[in-house]
Amino acid sequence: MTYRYTEISKMIDHSLLNPALTVAELEAGCMLAIEYDVASVCILPYYQKRCAEILKASGVKASTTIGFPHGGHTTAIKVAEARQALADGCEELDMVVNISQVLSGNWDYVRAEIKRVVDLAHNAGQKVKVIFENAYLQDEHKIRLCQICGDVNADWVKTSTGYAPSGATMDDLKLMRKHAPPHVQVKAAGGIRDLDTLLAVREIGVSRCGASRTKEMLDETKRRLENRV
């Protein structure tokens, strides 16, 4: 297998979502993301504006969460969060579906909510990743969500928040790649902690991964590239 550094680094959304992170740690995380040239920084919403300022002209996108981590916010609140994030310079929004409504089979509600956030972001020229939180769902729910996300033109379907009992699994990623239409990308989150796992999900067709062990994975990427004959 051969790859270029940026093919790997641009798979990573550097996660700065731990609620206990200090301002100094958030700042340092943004600088690390620039140094390692990742795809984006997904940061606590209150720090999105400052994050966008730091990342401006760096090639690293500013992103944040909507309805995070449980998805139970009203649609109006999710839309308000999205509008604020976009005003603060957000380029990619990671939105949690209403898990309760998914499990209740209220698909019109689920579709309408996702569509409102996707339309708002697209009208601003930005993108949306829709988080399913697969730990709580059956395959039938995941498949239906993939279909809905395709219908409303979401940009990514995403496995998890990282705050549920489990995160991304190979089976879920294969299922999501199979049932999401080609124009919808797949993001893995939760459990992607080393380069070999990152490369394995890449082979499935995953284009993004949420990660907090960004430095370790990309240092290993550099070592392997340096040792390549």
Secondary structure, DSSP 8 states (H G I E B T S, - for coil): ----HHHHHTTEEEEE--TT--HHHHHHHHHHHHHHT-SEEEE-GGGHHHHHHHHTTTT-EEEEEESTTT--S-HHHHHHHHHHHHHTT-SEEEEE--HHHHHHT-HHHHHHHHHHHHHHHHHTT-EEEEE--GGG--HHHHHHHHHHHHHTT-SEEE---S-SS----HHHHHHHHHHS-TTSEEEEESS--SHHHHHHHHHHT--EEEES-HHHHHHHHHHHHHH--
